[in-house]
Amino acid sequence: MFNPEIIKKQEPYEAQESCLSLQGYPKKTKRYKSIKVRWQNKNFEWRVKKFTGWTAQIIQHEIDHCDGILI
């Protein structure tokens, strides 16, 4: 995913996450069970797709990194 952007979020919940960028115990953070993401593929073509569950949580975590946010 190049230039990913979350364009829709549904069903917030509190998650516990760890990160290789941080030391210590898992931290609490707000995530969404369902997200809709817009991004460019390797050919710079725009794509849009809905993600749920664990995949949605991972994408949110990585987009936070792109935005300079650490949990």
N, C-alpha and C positions, 0 to 999 in steps of 0.2 A: 504494500500500500504506500503510495506516494501522496503527500498532501492530504492525509485523512482528516475528515471533519464529521463530527457527530451532528446529524441534522434533526434527530428525534430521539427522545428518551422516554421510557415508560417503566413504571413500577420500581421506585427507589427502594433500596435496602442498605443496611449497614454490613459491610464486609470486613474481614480481617485479612490483611495482606502483608507479605514480606517482600523484600526487594534486594537484589544483589548490590544495589547502589547504597544501601543503608545497613548499618549494623544494629543488632538488637532483636527484640521480639517483634512479632507481627503487630501492625498498627491498624486501628479502625479507620475506615474510609467509606464514603457514600458512593454507591454504584447503582446501576440500573439493570433490571433483569432483561430488558429488551432495548436495543438501540438500532437506529438506522444510520448507516455510514455512507458518506460520499468520498471517493478517492480516485486517484489516477493509477492505472496499471503501468507495467513496464514500457508500454507503447504510448503512454500519456493520454490514454483514452479514459474518459470518466466512467465510473461504475457507481452503482448504488445498490446496497443490499442490507437486509435486516439480519441482525445477529442476536442470539439469546444465550442465556446460561453462562457457562464457564468461558466460552469463546467471547461473549460480550464483555465479560469482566476483564479478560486479558487485553482486549482491544482498548478498553477504557484506560487501563493501567499504562499501556504503551503510548497512547495519545497524550496522557498526562505528561509523560517524559518529553514528548515532542514540544509540549507547551511549557517546559521548564518546571513542572510540578513533581515533587517527590512526596510520597505518602508520609 
